[in-house]
């Protein structure tokens, strides 16, 4: 047997809440809503577990200038 919940939200209230968010919170929300959040979380986990090595700033911009 399932349990249902009904929530009544106004679009204006949601918009006001989003406007109050910090830039990083808005970026996180965008990742979640776009479906890319899982991919980013997976990559972050790989970096933290040292399965992959990130490039240094110098390696990233080598031969650019």
Backbone as JSON Lines, residues from 0, in Angstrom:
{"i":0,"aa":"X","n":[0.84,-1.17,0.0],"ca":[0.0,0.0,0.0],"c":[0.89,1.24,0.0]}
{"i":1,"aa":"X","n":[0.62,2.18,-0.89],"ca":[1.41,3.4,-1.0],"c":[0.79,4.55,-0.23]}
{"i":2,"aa":"X","n":[1.63,5.49,0.09],"ca":[1.18,6.69,0.78],"c":[1.42,7.87,-0.15]}
{"i":3,"aa":"X","n":[0.41,8.67,-0.35],"ca":[0.54,9.83,-1.22],"c":[0.58,11.12,-0.42]}
{"i":4,"aa":"X","n":[1.28,12.09,-0.98],"ca":[1.37,13.4,-0.36],"c":[1.06,14.44,-1.42]}
{"i":5,"aa":"X","n":[0.22,15.39,-1.07],"ca":[-0.08,16.47,-2.0],"c":[0.53,17.75,-1.45]}
{"i":6,"aa":"X","n":[1.26,18.45,-2.31],"ca":[1.9,19.69,-1.91],"c":[1.4,20.8,-2.82]}
{"i":7,"aa":"X","n":[0.99,21.89,-2.24],"ca":[0.47,23.02,-2.99],"c":[1.53,24.13,-2.97]}
{"i":8,"aa":"X","n":[2.21,24.33,-4.08],"ca":[3.25,25.35,-4.18],"c":[2.9,26.34,-5.29]}
{"i":9,"aa":"X","n":[3.19,27.58,-5.04],"ca":[2.99,28.6,-6.06],"c":[4.3,28.79,-6.82]}
{"i":10,"aa":"X","n":[4.21,28.97,-8.11],"ca":[5.39,29.19,-8.94],"c":[6.14,30.43,-8.45]}
{"i":11,"aa":"X","n":[5.42,31.44,-8.04],"ca":[6.05,32.66,-7.54],"c":[6.9,32.38,-6.3]}
{"i":12,"aa":"X","n":[6.42,31.49,-5.42],"ca":[7.18,31.14,-4.22],"c":[8.45,30.38,-4.57]}
{"i":13,"aa":"X","n":[8.34,29.48,-5.53],"ca":[9.52,28.73,-5.97],"c":[10.54,29.68,-6.6]}
{"i":14,"aa":"X","n":[10.07,30.59,-7.44],"ca":[10.95,31.56,-8.09],"c":[11.63,32.44,-7.05]}
{"i":15,"aa":"X","n":[10.9,32.87,-6.04],"ca":[11.48,33.72,-4.99],"c":[12.56,32.95,-4.23]}
{"i":16,"aa":"X","n":[12.32,31.68,-3.97],"ca":[13.31,30.85,-3.26],"c":[14.57,30.69,-4.09]}
{"i":17,"aa":"X","n":[14.41,30.48,-5.39],"ca":[15.57,30.32,-6.28],"c":[16.36,31.63,-6.35]}
{"i":18,"aa":"X","n":[15.67,32.76,-6.41],"ca":[16.36,34.06,-6.47],"c":[17.21,34.3,-5.23]}
{"i":19,"aa":"X","n":[16.8,33.76,-4.09],"ca":[17.53,33.95,-2.84],"c":[18.74,33.03,-2.71]}
{"i":20,"aa":"X","n":[18.85,32.02,-3.59],"ca":[19.95,31.06,-3.51],"c":[21.28,31.71,-3.9]}
{"i":21,"aa":"X","n":[22.35,31.14,-3.36],"ca":[23.69,31.59,-3.76],"c":[23.98,31.07,-5.16]}
{"i":22,"aa":"X","n":[24.99,31.61,-5.78],"ca":[25.35,31.2,-7.13],"c":[25.68,29.71,-7.16]}
{"i":23,"aa":"X","n":[26.44,29.23,-6.18],"ca":[26.82,27.81,-6.18],"c":[25.6,26.91,-5.96]}
{"i":24,"aa":"X","n":[24.64,27.36,-5.16],"ca":[23.42,26.58,-4.96],"c":[22.6,26.53,-6.25]}
{"i":25,"aa":"X","n":[22.57,27.64,-6.98],"ca":[21.85,27.66,-8.26],"c":[22.52,26.72,-9.27]}
{"i":26,"aa":"X","n":[23.86,26.69,-9.26],"ca":[24.58,25.8,-10.17],"c":[24.29,24.34,-9.82]}
{"i":27,"aa":"X","n":[24.24,24.03,-8.52],"ca":[23.94,22.67,-8.08],"c":[22.52,22.28,-8.49]}
{"i":28,"aa":"X","n":[21.58,23.2,-8.33],"ca":[20.2,22.95,-8.73],"c":[20.11,22.68,-10.23]}
{"i":29,"aa":"X","n":[20.83,23.46,-11.01],"ca":[20.85,23.27,-12.46],"c":[21.38,21.89,-12.82]}
{"i":30,"aa":"X","n":[22.44,21.45,-12.15],"ca":[22.99,20.12,-12.42],"c":[21.97,19.03,-12.11]}
{"i":31,"aa":"X","n":[21.29,19.18,-10.99],"ca":[20.28,18.19,-10.59],"c":[19.14,18.15,-11.59]}
{"i":32,"aa":"X","n":[18.64,19.31,-11.97],"ca":[17.5,19.37,-12.88],"c":[17.85,18.94,-14.3]}
{"i":33,"aa":"X","n":[19.1,19.15,-14.68],"ca":[19.52,18.81,-16.05],"c":[19.85,17.33,-16.19]}
{"i":34,"aa":"X","n":[19.95,16.63,-15.08],"ca":[20.3,15.21,-15.14],"c":[21.79,14.96,-15.11]}
{"i":35,"aa":"X","n":[22.59,16.02,-15.12],"ca":[24.03,15.87,-15.11],"c":[24.58,15.72,-13.69]}
{"i":36,"aa":"X","n":[23.75,15.9,-12.71],"ca":[24.18,15.83,-11.32],"c":[24.79,14.49,-10.95]}
{"i":37,"aa":"X","n":[24.2,13.4,-11.45],"ca":[24.72,12.06,-11.15],"c":[26.11,11.88,-11.75]}
{"i":38,"aa":"X","n":[26.3,12.39,-12.95],"ca":[27.6,12.29,-13.62],"c":[28.66,13.07,-12.85]}
{"i":39,"aa":"X","n":[28.32,14.27,-12.43],"ca":[29.26,15.1,-11.67],"c":[29.59,14.44,-10.34]}
{"i":40,"aa":"X","n":[28.57,13.9,-9.67],"ca":[28.79,13.22,-8.39],"c":[29.69,12.01,-8.57]}
{"i":41,"aa":"X","n":[29.48,11.26,-9.65],"ca":[30.33,10.1,-9.92],"c":[31.77,10.51,-10.15]}
{"i":42,"aa":"X","n":[31.96,11.57,-10.92],"ca":[33.32,12.04,-11.19],"c":[34.0,12.56,-9.92]}
{"i":43,"aa":"X","n":[33.25,13.28,-9.09],"ca":[33.8,13.77,-7.83],"c":[34.23,12.61,-6.95]}
{"i":44,"aa":"X","n":[33.41,11.57,-6.89],"ca":[33.74,10.37,-6.11],"c":[35.03,9.74,-6.62]}
{"i":45,"aa":"X","n":[35.18,9.67,-7.95],"ca":[36.39,9.11,-8.54],"c":[37.62,9.92,-8.18]}
{"i":46,"aa":"X","n":[37.49,11.23,-8.18],"ca":[38.62,12.1,-7.83],"c":[38.98,11.92,-6.35]}
{"i":47,"aa":"X","n":[37.96,11.93,-5.48],"ca":[38.22,11.78,-4.04],"c":[38.82,10.43,-3.7]}
{"i":48,"aa":"X","n":[38.42,9.39,-4.42],"ca":[38.95,8.05,-4.15],"c":[40.28,7.82,-4.86]}
{"i":49,"aa":"X","n":[40.74,8.83,-5.59],"ca":[42.01,8.8,-6.33],"c":[42.03,7.76,-7.43]}
{"i":50,"aa":"X","n":[40.84,7.41,-7.96],"ca":[40.77,6.52,-9.12],"c":[41.26,7.24,-10.37]}
{"i":51,"aa":"X","n":[41.07,8.55,-10.39],"ca":[41.55,9.37,-11.5],"c":[42.37,10.52,-10.94]}
{"i":52,"aa":"X","n":[43.28,11.01,-11.76],"ca":[44.13,12.12,-11.35],"c":[43.69,13.36,-12.11]}
{"i":53,"aa":"X","n":[43.44,14.43,-11.39],"ca":[43.07,15.67,-12.05],"c":[44.31,16.38,-12.58]}
{"i":54,"aa":"X","n":[44.1,17.17,-13.61],"ca":[45.2,17.94,-14.16],"c":[45.46,19.17,-13.3]}
{"i":55,"aa":"X","n":[46.72,19.56,-13.21],"ca":[47.05,20.81,-12.53],"c":[46.7,21.97,-13.45]}
{"i":56,"aa":"X","n":[46.7,23.16,-12.91],"ca":[46.42,24.35,-13.71],"c":[47.44,24.47,-14.85]}
{"i":57,"aa":"X","n":[48.7,24.18,-14.53],"ca":[49.76,24.27,-15.53],"c":[49.55,23.24,-16.64]}
{"i":58,"aa":"X","n":[49.18,22.01,-16.28],"ca":[48.94,20.98,-17.27],"c":[47.75,21.34,-18.16]}
{"i":59,"aa":"X","n":[46.73,21.93,-17.56],"ca":[45.53,22.29,-18.3],"c":[45.81,23.34,-19.36]}
{"i":60,"aa":"X","n":[46.61,24.33,-19.01],"ca":[46.86,25.45,-19.92],"c":[48.22,25.4,-20.6]}
{"i":61,"aa":"X","n":[48.85,24.24,-20.58],"ca":[50.14,24.07,-21.24],"c":[49.99,24.35,-22.72]}
{"i":62,"aa":"X","n":[50.89,25.12,-23.27],"ca":[50.94,25.46,-24.7],"c":[49.75,26.3,-25.17]}
{"i":63,"aa":"X","n":[49.02,26.91,-24.25],"ca":[47.9,27.76,-24.66],"c":[48.39,29.15,-25.04]}
{"i":64,"aa":"X","n":[49.31,29.64,-24.28],"ca":[49.82,31.0,-24.56],"c":[51.11,30.95,-25.33]}
